[in-house]
Amino acid sequence: MSDSARRQNAFGALRLLFASLVIASHTPEIAEGLDVHEPLRMIFHTITFGQLAVDGFFLISGYLITASFISDPRSYLLKRVLRIYPAFLVCALLCVFVVAPLGGAHLEAMTLRQWLGLAGRIAMLKPPTIHEAFEGMAFQGVLNGSMWTIIYEFRCYLLAAVLGLLGFYRRRWLYLALTVLLLAANFLFQLPIGDTILHLTRPLNGALGEANETVRLTAAFGVGGCLRLYPIAYRGRWAALAAVALVALCFVPWLAGVALCTLGAYVLFWVAFEATWTPLRTINAKDDISYGVYLYAWPICILLVWWWPDLPLVVNGLLTLAGSVTLGFISWHLLEKRCMQLKARLGPSPAERPPAVAAAEAPP
């Protein structure tokens, strides 16, 4: 694959698509408190649009973040902090001081201990929660349910740095072996022993996250990293076969998740690098608003349900999409883009970076 082909990719459009699929997944779940009417759940009874989208985010991140560390390990961590934290903090504060009161919470009644706990959660990149908000709803107290993935993403960033420092990128077979082990570990949670593992690892949830989610998302991140370390050719016929096999395996509960991370990865990167449809190469390519869309969709949707509970799901979803795109645009231009410009001063110039790294400075 040529250098220009790697630079001209569809990662921006794909990230925006994934953020939109999360909205399609969360809208019925927030409104009804269940995922029985979630579009993909109704078809496959195994996965949701939300899971597909999050796995897609982590696959792309694994590829690009690996490239970023290889390009500039010295300023890698500061760049990652600048990319994740500012937009997250602003959104979290808006959730606390705007969304929560609109959802019926009385902030003046909160104790110092509650405020300190809330501040700690936000500092740790965990979703802000105020129990009194949205009283009576299935997601009572949850101000932004989408934010749960951000800490998992950041943990993968830290893991990428550790593996790089340990030489896993020079000894590619070690990285590949670790990724295969993570993929295989997904099957443990489909067995009776899975519940035991979840119980035994619960004390570590605060630091490492829930074991099943950590394994699944880290495996997806690892697959993306492998595809960066082991460049392959993406062929249309193979992508079509992978897509057909993926659809079939999504009906099998114990294979659906791993199929998304493997067969889905091939389809995803074929689209990213080989699909020539112009909108894929232009939409969201320059001004990447997908991170903001992802962050703001949940609070918009839950407020719509809180204030207008009889609003049709399709209308709710469209209004949520429009609102989150608007706020994502504002977040990008007023905050994220400025942080990106600061990041650019920390590392080598674009001309000095490997072909894939220009895209690596985009959102997770």
Secondary structure, 3 states (H helix, E strand, C coil): CCHHHHHCCCHHHHHHHHHHHHHHHHHHHHHHCCCCCCHHHHHHCCCCHHHHHHHHHHHHHHHHHHHHHHHCCCCHHHHHHHHHHHHHHHHHHHHHHHHHHHCCCCHHHCCHHHHHHHHHHHHCCCCCECCCCCCCCCCCCECCHHHHHHHHHHHHHHHHHHHHHCCCCCCHHHHHHHHHHHHHHHHHHHCCHHHHHHHHHHHHHHHHCCHHHHHHHHHHHHHHHHHHHCCCCCCHHHHHHHHHHHHHHCCCHHHHHHHHHHHHHHHHHHHHHHCCCHHHHHCCCCCCCHHHHHHHHHHHHHHHHHHCCCCCHHHHHHHHHHHHHHHHHHHHHHHHHHHHHHHHCCCCCHHHCCCCHHHHCCCC
